[in-house]
Amino acid sequence: MNDAATAFHEGERRAQALAAVAAPSSAFIRPYMTEQHRTFFASLPYVVLGALSPDEWPVATIATGLPGFLSSPDETVLRLAWCPAVGDPLAEAIALRRPFAVLGIEFPTRRRNRANGVILSRDADSIQMRVRQSFGNCPQYIRIRESRPVRRTPGNVERLVTLDAEARDLIRSATTFFVASCAPSVAHGGMDVSHRGGPAGFVRVEDDMLTVPDYPGNRYFNTFGNFLENPRAGLLFINFATGDLLHLTGEAFVSWTDVGRSFDVRIREVIRRRAALPLDWTEEPEVTPVSLSRNP
């Protein structure tokens, strides 16, 4: 089996075959972080995280801190000087040897890098991850935003079993969200959390079902491949104006047609955390960086 094949688990290879694309190069998927990635992570004031809950559902959240709150003692260990707040679904998902994923994303420059692995240690002030996969992503579909710290008093944590009108409005207006997924193969990274972006309205909502089109990307098909192995999703939507965070979990379904592909998520749990993100944002006018064709 060639290097490109062994870099991906069975679900990812199935997704690549369904999309009728050649297996992408594995040269940029490494079991360690490059110096460039280590420097990038250390420069960030926020990072998106994915983990697996005790009942085996992927969950996604965003962590913030001063630049340097992410560090790497060596090329295979990523340290996060942060602990989740009460009500954050990630709080119950952090345990030794459990899968963990980090997405470093810099909205002003549209850079993003991912690191997937397992939790190596945790204490009252930090989490350490052993990196199993590290790779970069293209800058497509990232809305340019600038952030600055702001004082917010976190509000209520609301738990729902269905989307309410406010949640649907946020999802329909979103140009950015994040999706966590997890395949059984820890050797291939296991946990993953990725960015999804597009014009406002690109996520369709009908009752408690979300439909998300897939746009051309790096052809790794990490999320789609994970869903083919384990059809469970954790989503994070951010209200960039208020700092509210909307965490969703649900059953995922992938769809492949002649005109494109998409995934659906049937919502099973909703957590809304009011004023949980201590960042204020300004945005550039919406510009589509490349054609939003749904072909590979």
N, C-alpha and C positions, 0 to 999 in steps of 0.2 A: 504494500500500500504506500502511495507517495506521501510526501510531507504535507501537502495540502489536505489530503484526506484525513490524516491522523490528527491534524489540528482541530478538527471539528467532530462533534459527536454524531451519532446516527440520525438524530432529529434534524440537525443542521444540514447534513448531507442530503437527507430526504427533501428538505425545503429547497435546497439548491437545485436538485433534480426536477422538482415540480416547477420551479421558475425557469427551467431550461437554460441555466447559466453554467459555464465551466467553473469547476471548483476554484475559488480565488486563491491567490498565493498565501501561504502561511508564514511568509518571511517576517511579517510585522506582528505576529502573535507570538509572544515570548513568555516563558515561565518566570520572568523577572521584569523589573521596571528599568528602562533606560535612564541614563542621567538626565536627559531632557524631560522625561515624564516625572522624575522625582522632583526636579526643580519646578515644574509646572504645578504639581500638587501643592508644594510648599508655598506657592504664591497666592493660593485661592482663599477668599473669605467665606465661601460656601461650597458645599459638595452634596450630591444626591446619593442616597444609600439604598441598598436593597438587602433584605434578609428574609428568612423563612420562619414563620410563626410556629409556636409549639404544635398547632394543629395542621401544620404543613401548607399554609397559604403564604405566597409571596406578599411582602409589604414593602412600600417605598416611602421615604421621607427625605427631608432636606436638613442638613446640619450647617450651622454657621459658627464663625469665630474669627479672630484676627488672623491675617496671613501668617502662616507658620503653625496653625493648629493641626494641619496635616504635615507629617514628617515621615522620613524613611530612614531608620537606623542602618539598614542595608538594602540591597536591591530586591530582596524578596519579602520585606516586611514593611507594611504601611501602618503608621500609628496615627490615630485620630484622637486628639485631646478634646473630647466631647462626650457627653452622656445624654441620652434622650430624656425629655421632660415627661412628667406624668401625663398620660393620655396619648403619647406618641405610640403608635402600634409597634414601632421598632423596639420599644423597651422590653417587651416580652420575648423578642426574637433573638436576643443576644445571649449566646451560650457557647462554651468552648467547643471547637471543632464543627460548629454549625456553618453552613454556607453564608457568604457575605459578598457584597458587590459595591463598588465605588465608581461613580461617574463624576469625574472632574469636568466641569463645563464653565467656560469663561464667555459670558454673553457679549461683552463689548468687542471681543476679537473673534468670536464664534469658534474658538478652539475647544476640543473635547478629547479626553482620554479616559479609558476604562481600565479598571483593575478588579479581577474576580478571584475569589479564593475562599478561605475558611478562617474563622475567628481563632486566633492563636492565644490571646489572653484578654482579660478585661479587669478593670478595677474601678474605683469610685470616680476616676477622672478621665479614663481613656479606654480605647478599644484598639487592639492590634490585630492585623490581618496578615496571614501568610498568603502571599500572592501566588496563584496558580496560572493565571493568564493576565497579560498586560498588552494593550494595543490602543492605537489612536483611531479616530473616526474623522470623516470628512466634515466640513463646516456647513453642509447643506441644511436648509430649513430652520436654521437657528435665528430667531428674532433678536436683533441687537438691542440690548438693554444696559443701562448703567445703574449701579446700586450704591447706596450709602447707608451706613448704620442709622437706625432710628430707635428711640425708646418706645416700646409698646408693652402694655400690661396684658399678658395672655388672658384670654377670656375663657368662656365655657368650652368644654369638650362635649360635643353632641354625637350620640350614637343612634343611627337610624338603620332600618332594614330595607329602606327603599329611598330612591332619590326624591327629594322635594323640589319645589319650583325653583328655589334659589340655587340648588346644586345643578339643576338642568341648565339654568341660565349661564352659570359659570362655565360649564362644559361647552355649551354651544358657542360661547364667545372666545374660547381659549385658542391661542395660537401656539401654545406650548403645553405639553404635559410629559410625564415620565411613567414608564412601565417596567415593573419588576417581574421576572419570570425565573423559573428554576428547573433545570433538567437533573435527572438522577446522577449524571456523570460528573462527579467532583473533579476527576482528573482533567476534564475539559473546562473547568471553571465553575460548573454547576450553577451558581446564582449569577444573575445578570440584571442590570438596571440600565435602561436606555432612554434617550430623548426622542420625543416625537413632536414634530412641528409642521405647521401649514397655515393657510389663511384662516381667519376666523370662520367657524362653521365647518371646518374640515372633519371634526368629530360629530357624527350624527347621533342623536338621542331619540329613542322611541320607547316610552315607558321606562323600564329598567334595563334596556339593552343599548349598548354603545357600539357603534360601527366606526372603525378607523381604517382609512385607505392606506395602502403601503406605497411609498414613493421610491424611486430608484436611489440606491445607496451604495454601500461598500460590498454588497452581495454576500456578506457573511451569514445573514439570516439567523442571528442569534436568538432574537425574540420568537420568530416563527418556528425555528427549530426546537426551542424549548417548549412551545405550546404543543407541538406534535408529540413530544415525549410526556408532557405534563400540562394538561389544559387548565391551568390556574394562573390568574393574573393579579398583580397588585398595582394600582394606579395612584398617581399623585397629581392633582391639579392645584395650582397656586393662584390665589387672587392677589395679583401684584399691587393692587391699589390699597387693600386693607390688611394684607399679611395673613389672611385666612388660608388654612391648608385643608384640602379635601382629600382624604385617603379612602380609596375604594378597593374592595376585593371582589372577584367574581370568576365565573367559569368562562374560559376562552374557547373560541371556535375560529378556525382559519378557513378562508374561502379563496378558491383559485378558479378564475374564469378566464375566458378569452380576452376580456377587456382589462383585466388587472387582478389584483389580490387585495384582501383586507382581512382584518380580524374583528370579531365581535366579542364583547364581554357582557355576560348577564350578571348584573350586580347582585351580590348576596349580603354585603355589609358596607355601611357608610359611616365614616368618622369625620366630623368637621371640628377643627381646632381654631377657635377664633383668635385673631391677632397673634398667631404663633410665630410668625416670621419677622425678626427684628431688622428688616431691610426695607428701605424705600426705593422706588424704581422710577426711572425715566426711560421712555422707549422711543426709538426712531420710527418714522412712518413705516408701515408694513411694506416690505419689498420682497417679492419672491425671488430668491437667489438663483434658482434654476427652474426649468419647466417642471411642473408638478404632474407630469405624465405618470401613469401607474404601470407602465411597462417596465421590465427589468432594465 
